[in-house]
Amino acid sequence: MSWMSYEQMWIGIGVVLLLVLGFRTCLGIWTYRDAKARGLDAKIWTVIVVLVPNLMGLLLYFLIGRRQQTVRCASCGGQTEPGKYYCSNCGASLVQPGMIVPSDVKHSKKPLIAALVGMILTSLLVLGIVFGSLYSAQPEMFAAKNVSIGQAQTMRPGLWKLSFWYFDGEKVQAIDLKQGEPRQITLDTEIKKGTVEAAISVDGKEQERLLLNDLDTPYIWDLSDLPDSGRITLHLYAEEARGKVNMDWR
């Protein structure tokens, strides 16, 4: 049974989109209130924080926006650039030109906290969807246990290449066979230390096993006895091995 069905995956994607919309809305609310309280252009900074990706807009707001200084008019309470002697809003004389806006302006930080929590939940959910999708596609990859050091691996349709400085355990790769495709695997191996065996299983039952240590390269592994179509699983079993194994069934 798959860990995550396609229906569940699409539901998860929908939840992610709602969370993204939610935390960006909360982030916009907090930015607007904070910028307005500091006498900044609240609309512009809200757009920057909400629309610039990867939280770069929020970083710019903290590094640039919140450091902008203004002075408060004693008559109308409006904000004016420092160094001016008259209020830009009402024209009244500023008793203390250059005075920095008091830092005791307080407003709720709940929208910012909600946005941060939403971002964390979104990240966790995205990781869960990715993990679930991989597990649904190839559960065999998560069932095998192995210890690998200095490993380089290439996996794409019809090709599996693996090199390792130390490999002890098992690795698996699923193949979906289709009618009319080649019924063989070309093996190119170089085992410098330890032992490595390759096996093929169908529906969880092992069909063939091959010792790779003494193979002449390239070696053609005949699959004509296997079912005409369906999924088979390739297994690599290693004991304290070092070397490389290339499998090509394109």
C-alpha positions as CSV (number, residue, x, y, z in Angstrom):
1,M,0.0,0.0,0.0
2,S,1.3,3.4,-0.9
3,W,2.2,5.8,1.8
4,M,0.4,8.7,0.0
5,S,-2.2,8.4,-2.7
6,Y,-2.5,10.9,-5.6
7,E,-5.7,12.3,-4.1
8,Q,-3.9,12.9,-0.8
9,M,-1.0,14.5,-2.6
10,W,-3.2,17.0,-4.4
11,I,-5.0,17.8,-1.1
12,G,-1.6,18.5,0.5
13,I,-0.7,20.8,-2.4
14,G,-4.0,22.7,-1.9
15,V,-3.2,23.0,1.8
16,V,0.3,24.3,1.0
17,L,-1.2,27.0,-1.3
18,L,-3.7,28.1,1.4
19,L,-0.9,28.3,4.0
20,V,1.3,30.4,1.6
21,L,-1.7,32.7,1.0
22,G,-2.3,32.9,4.8
23,F,1.2,33.6,6.0
24,R,1.7,36.2,3.2
25,T,-1.5,37.9,4.2
26,C,-0.4,38.0,7.9
27,L,3.0,39.3,6.8
28,G,1.4,42.0,4.8
29,I,-0.8,43.1,7.7
30,W,2.1,43.3,10.1
31,T,4.3,45.2,7.6
32,Y,1.6,47.7,6.8
33,R,1.0,48.4,10.5
34,D,4.7,48.6,11.4
35,A,5.6,50.8,8.4
36,K,2.7,53.2,9.0
37,A,3.6,53.5,12.7
38,R,7.1,54.5,11.7
39,G,6.0,57.1,9.2
40,L,7.2,55.1,6.2
41,D,5.5,54.4,2.9
42,A,3.4,51.6,4.2
43,K,1.9,50.5,0.9
44,I,5.2,50.3,-0.9
45,W,6.9,48.4,1.8
46,T,3.9,46.0,2.1
47,V,4.1,45.2,-1.6
48,I,7.9,44.6,-1.4
49,V,7.6,42.3,1.6
50,V,4.7,40.3,0.3
51,L,5.8,39.9,-3.4
52,V,9.6,39.7,-3.3
53,P,10.3,35.9,-3.0
54,N,12.4,33.9,-0.5
55,L,11.7,36.5,2.3
56,M,14.1,38.9,0.7
57,G,11.5,41.6,0.9
58,L,11.2,41.1,4.7
59,L,15.0,41.2,5.0
60,L,15.1,44.5,3.0
61,Y,12.5,46.0,5.2
62,F,14.4,45.2,8.4
63,L,17.8,46.3,6.9
64,I,16.6,49.4,5.2
65,G,13.0,50.3,5.8
66,R,12.9,50.2,9.6
67,R,16.2,52.2,9.8
68,Q,14.7,55.2,8.1
69,Q,14.3,58.1,10.5
70,T,11.5,60.6,10.8
71,V,10.4,63.3,13.3
72,R,7.0,63.7,14.7
73,C,5.1,67.0,14.6
74,A,3.9,68.2,18.0
75,S,0.8,69.9,16.4
76,C,-0.6,67.3,14.0
77,G,1.4,64.1,14.9
78,G,2.5,63.7,11.3
79,Q,5.9,62.4,10.2
80,T,8.5,64.6,8.6
81,E,12.0,64.0,7.2
82,P,14.8,64.8,9.7
83,G,16.5,68.2,9.3
84,K,13.3,70.1,8.4
85,Y,12.2,73.1,10.5
86,Y,8.5,72.9,9.4
87,C,6.1,70.1,9.4
88,S,5.4,68.7,5.9
89,N,1.8,68.1,6.8
90,C,0.6,71.2,8.6
91,G,3.4,73.7,8.2
92,A,3.9,74.1,12.0
93,S,7.3,74.9,13.4
94,L,9.2,71.9,14.7
95,V,10.5,72.7,18.2
96,Q,13.1,70.0,18.0
97,P,14.3,69.6,14.4
98,G,15.8,66.2,13.7
99,M,14.1,64.4,16.5
100,I,13.9,60.7,15.9
101,V,10.5,59.1,16.1
102,P,9.9,57.7,19.6
103,S,10.5,53.9,19.8
104,D,7.5,53.4,22.2
105,V,5.0,53.0,19.3
106,K,3.5,49.6,19.9
107,H,1.3,47.4,17.8
108,S,0.4,43.7,17.8
109,K,3.1,41.3,16.6
110,K,0.5,38.5,16.3
111,P,0.3,38.8,12.4
112,L,4.1,38.4,12.2
113,I,4.1,35.4,14.6
114,A,1.3,33.8,12.6
115,A,3.3,34.4,9.4
116,L,6.4,32.7,10.8
117,V,4.4,29.8,12.1
118,G,2.7,29.5,8.7
119,M,6.1,29.4,6.9
120,I,7.3,26.7,9.2
121,L,4.2,24.6,8.7
122,T,4.4,25.1,4.9
123,S,8.0,23.9,4.8
124,L,7.2,20.8,6.8
125,L,4.2,20.0,4.7
126,V,6.2,20.4,1.5
127,L,8.8,18.0,2.8
128,G,6.1,15.6,3.7
129,I,4.6,15.7,0.2
130,V,8.0,15.2,-1.4
131,F,8.8,12.3,0.9
132,G,5.3,10.8,0.3
133,S,5.5,11.1,-3.4
134,L,8.9,9.4,-3.5
135,Y,7.7,6.6,-1.3
136,S,4.6,6.1,-3.4
137,A,6.7,5.9,-6.5
138,Q,9.4,3.6,-5.2
139,P,8.8,2.2,-1.7
140,E,11.6,-0.2,-2.1
141,M,14.1,2.7,-1.8
142,F,13.0,3.3,1.8
143,A,12.9,-0.4,2.8
144,A,16.5,-1.1,2.0
145,K,19.2,-0.6,4.7
146,N,22.7,0.4,3.7
147,V,25.8,2.2,4.8
148,S,27.5,4.3,2.1
149,I,30.6,6.5,2.2
150,G,31.9,8.5,-0.7
151,Q,28.9,7.6,-2.9
152,A,28.0,9.1,-6.3
153,Q,24.8,8.0,-7.9
154,T,23.0,8.7,-11.2
155,M,19.4,7.5,-11.7
156,R,17.3,8.2,-14.7
157,P,15.0,6.2,-17.0
158,G,16.9,3.2,-18.3
159,L,20.1,3.9,-16.4
160,W,21.5,3.3,-13.0
161,K,25.1,4.3,-12.2
162,L,26.6,3.9,-8.8
163,S,30.2,4.4,-7.6
164,F,31.2,4.1,-3.9
165,W,34.3,4.2,-1.7
166,Y,32.5,2.1,0.9
167,F,29.2,0.3,0.5
168,D,27.8,-2.2,2.9
169,G,24.1,-3.2,2.7
170,E,21.5,-3.0,0.0
171,K,20.2,-0.6,-2.6
172,V,17.2,-0.9,-4.9
173,Q,15.8,0.5,-8.1
174,A,12.5,-0.3,-9.6
175,I,12.0,-0.8,-13.4
176,D,8.7,-0.6,-15.2
177,L,8.9,-3.0,-18.1
178,K,6.8,-2.4,-21.2
179,Q,6.1,-4.6,-24.2
180,G,8.5,-4.2,-27.0
181,E,11.4,-2.8,-24.9
182,P,14.8,-4.5,-24.7
183,R,14.8,-7.6,-22.4
184,Q,18.3,-7.2,-21.2
185,I,20.5,-5.2,-18.9
186,T,24.1,-4.2,-19.8
187,L,26.4,-4.4,-16.8
188,D,29.7,-2.5,-16.5
189,T,31.3,-3.2,-13.2
190,E,34.6,-2.7,-11.4
191,I,34.7,-4.1,-7.9
192,K,38.0,-3.3,-6.2
193,K,37.2,-4.5,-2.7
194,G,34.6,-6.7,-1.0
195,T,31.7,-8.4,-2.8
196,V,28.7,-7.1,-4.7
197,E,25.8,-9.1,-6.0
198,A,22.9,-8.0,-8.2
199,A,19.5,-9.6,-8.0
200,I,16.1,-9.2,-9.7
201,S,12.8,-9.6,-7.9
202,V,9.2,-9.6,-9.1
203,D,6.4,-9.0,-6.7
204,G,8.8,-9.3,-3.8
205,K,10.1,-12.7,-4.9
206,E,13.7,-13.0,-6.0
207,Q,14.1,-14.4,-9.5
208,E,17.8,-14.2,-10.3
209,R,21.0,-13.3,-8.5
210,L,24.4,-12.5,-10.0
211,L,27.9,-12.1,-8.5
212,L,29.5,-9.0,-10.0
213,N,33.0,-9.3,-8.8
214,D,34.3,-11.5,-11.7
215,L,32.2,-10.2,-14.5
216,D,33.7,-9.4,-17.9
217,T,32.6,-6.0,-19.0
218,P,30.3,-5.3,-20.6
219,Y,28.1,-8.2,-19.5
220,I,24.6,-8.7,-21.0
221,W,22.1,-9.9,-18.4
222,D,19.2,-11.6,-20.2
223,L,15.7,-10.8,-18.9
224,S,13.7,-12.8,-21.5
225,D,12.4,-15.2,-18.8
226,L,10.8,-12.4,-16.9
227,P,7.1,-11.2,-17.4
228,D,6.5,-9.3,-20.7
229,S,5.4,-6.2,-18.7
230,G,5.1,-4.9,-15.2
231,R,7.4,-3.7,-12.4
232,I,10.6,-5.5,-11.4
233,T,13.1,-4.5,-8.8
234,L,16.9,-4.4,-9.1
235,H,18.8,-5.1,-5.9
236,L,22.5,-4.5,-5.1
237,Y,23.9,-6.4,-2.1
238,A,27.3,-5.3,-1.0
239,E,29.7,-6.4,1.8
240,E,32.3,-3.8,2.7
241,A,32.7,-3.1,-1.0
242,R,34.5,-0.4,-3.1
243,G,34.1,0.2,-6.8
244,K,31.4,1.0,-9.3
245,V,28.4,-0.6,-10.9
246,N,26.7,0.7,-14.1
247,M,23.4,-0.8,-15.3
248,D,21.8,0.2,-18.6
249,W,18.5,-1.3,-19.9
250,R,17.6,1.4,-22.4
